[in-house]
Amino acid sequence: MADKDVSGTGNAPARGGTSGIDGNAPDGAPGVDATTPDGAPGGNDNVPAGAPGADAGRRGPVVAALMLGMALAALDGTIVSTAVPQIVADLGGFTVFSWLFAGYLLAVTVTLPVYGKLSDTFGRKPVLITGTALFLLGSLLCALAWNMPALIAFRIVQGLGGGAIQGTVQTIAADLYPLKERPKIQAKLSTVWAVSAVAGPAVGGVLATYADWRWIFLVNLPVGALAIWLVAKYLREPGRVREPSAAPVRSRVDWPGALAVFACGGLLLTALVQGGVAWPWLSAPSLALLAASAVLVVVVVLVERRAAEPILPGWVWRRRTIAAVNVALGMLGLLMVAPMVFLPTYAQSVLGLGPTAAGFVLSVMTLSWPLSAALSQHVYGRIGFRQTAVVGISLATVILLAFPLLPFPGSAWMPALIMLLLGGALGLFQLPLIVGVQSTVGWSERGTATASILFYRQLGQSVGAAVFGAVANATLAGRLESAPASLRDGLPGDLDSVSHALSDPDSTLGAGAAEYLRRAVDAAVDHVYVGAAAAGFLALVALLVLAPRRFPVLGDGAGGPGAAEGSRPGAVDGAGAG
C-alpha cells in the first residue's frame, strides 16, 4: 500500500534503514530517529559515518564497485560509436545501425522506474548484481553476434541491465553516505562519466583498429565480474524494519504496472527516436506510435492506481520537491542534446576541425562539471539546494544564449570556453537536486525517487533529440530553399548530408556553395542552442514555482548536517540554510 501522507506536505513517513558495509555493529546500537520538518515520523535513515552499518573502513570496496559499474554504463555509448564503421563493414545493416544506440537507450530508460521500485522492495544488492550480470550477458552475446539484427537485439539485453546499473548505483551511493558527505561520492561518479566521455572514443578506436570490434564488448566481462564480486562480498543491507506486533508483510511486485510502463515507454521513445529519421513526423507510423503511446499512458495510470505497490507511485508527483526535480532534470536532458549532438557537427562543419579536435571542444565540459559538482556542497550548505540549483541553471541559460553570439566562423577556443563554463554551471544545477531529493526520502523510497528523476532526465534527452533534430533540419531546409539559384543545384537536403558534403568540400562543392552551407549549419546550431536555453528557462521556472524554498530533508542525527550546524533534524536544507 502507498504511504499515507500525515505531514500535510506530501512527504510520507520514511521506512527502513540504510545500507551498511559489513557493519558488525554491536548489539543494541542505536539508530537515527529522524523526523520531517512538520513532525511526521521518519525512519532509521541517513545513518552517519561511524554509526552502525556505516563502517568506513569497508566502504571503499563498495565505492570501487559502484565506480566500476558506472564505468560500464558510461563507456557503453562512447566506446561503441567509434567502431560503427568496422561493425557495419563486418555485419552489414548500414540502414539500421542507429538502433545500436536507440535500442540500448530505450531499454535503459523504460526499465529505470522498474528497477527503482524493485530495489526498494527487495534491496539494492540483488538488483545491482542481477542487472550487472544481465549487462555482461548482453555484452557476451554482442561479441558473438552474427548479423546486425542480432547485435541490435543483444544491445537491448545490455540496456535491460544498464537500467539497473544506472539507477541502483546512484541509490547505493546515497545509502552509504550521510547528507554532508554525499557530494564526495557523487563527484567521484561524475568523474567516471567525464573520463568515460574522453577515453571511450579513443579506446573504442584502438580496439576496432588494432584488435577486433568484438573486444569492445568482451572487455566489459572482467570489469563487471570484479564489480559483482566486490558488491557480493562487501555490501551489507539492513533487515526491513517493522513494528514488533505487526504481521509479516509479503512483498508484491507490480508486474502488470511494470509491463505497462515498459510498453508505453518503448512505443513513445521509438516514436521520438525514429520520427523524422526513419519516417516523416506526420506519417502513419509516427501517428500510430504516438496514439498507441497516449492510450498506454491511460492504461499505466489505471493500473498503477489499483496496484498495492505501484512501480510509479503517485507520491512521486504529489510531493512538490520530487515533482519539481523531475521537470527540471527532464529539461536538463533536453538541453544537453545541444552540446552532445550538435556541437561536434558545428566544430567539424563550421570550424573545419577534425574529429579529435571536435571531440576536445565538447570534452572540456566534462572537466568543469565534476569539479563544480564537488564544490557545490559549499554553496548549498549556505544557501540551500533549491537556490544553488537556481543559480546553476540561470548561469547555464545565459551561457547557452551566448553561443549564437559567436562570430562566424570564429576560433575553436570560443565554443570550448562556452562548454567549460556550461559544465561548471550544470554541476551546480544537477548535483544539488539529486542529493536533495535523495535526502528527502527514507531508505525504502530512495530507489524509486532516484529512478524517477533519472527516468525523466533520460526521457528529456530523447525528446530533445527529436525536437532539436526537427529544428535543425527545418532551419537548414529554409536556408537551402532560399539559396541563390547559382548555388542551389547539388546542395544537400538535411543535416547529415550537409555534414558529409562539408567533410570534403573540394570534391563535392564549390567554394561559394561550401561557404553558404557552413553558414546554414551555423544558423541551424544557433537555433538549437536558443531552444536549449528555452529548456533551461523552463527548468528555472519549475524550480521557482514548484519546488519549496526549503527541501524537507530528513536529518542525519548525530554527526549529520543538522547536528553539525546546530539545526534540529529534519529542518535542514543543505546545512541548515534555506
Secondary structure, 3 states (H helix, E strand, C coil): CCCCCCCCCCCCCCCCCCCECCCCCCCCCCCCEEECCCCCEEEECCCCCCCCCCCHHHHHHHHHHHHHHHHHHHHHHHHHHCCHHHHHHHHCCHHHCCHHHHHHHHHHHHHHHHHHHHHHHHCHHHHHHHHHHHHHHHHHHHHCCCCHHHHHHHHHHHHHHHHHHHHHHHHHHHHHCCHHHHHHHHHHHHHHHHHHHHHHHHHHHHHHHHCCCCHHHHCHHHHHHHHHHHHHHHCECCCCCCCCCCCCCCCCCCHHHHHHHHHHHHHHHHHHHHECCCECCCCHHHHHHHHHHHHHHHHHHHHHHHCCCCCCCCHHHHCHHHHHHHHHHHHHHHHCHHHHHHHHHHHHHCCCCCHHHHHHHHHCHHHHHHHHHHHHHHHHHHHCHHHHHHHHHHHHHHHHHHHHHCCCCCCCHHHHHHHHHHHHHHHHHHHHHHHHHHCCCCHHHHHHHHHHHHHHHHHHHHHHHHHHHHHHHHHHHHHHHCCCHHHHCCCCCCHHHHHHHHHCHHHHCCHHHHHHHHHHHHHHHHHHHHHHHHHHHHHHHHHHHCCCCCCCCCCCCCCCHHHHCCCCCCCCCCCCCC
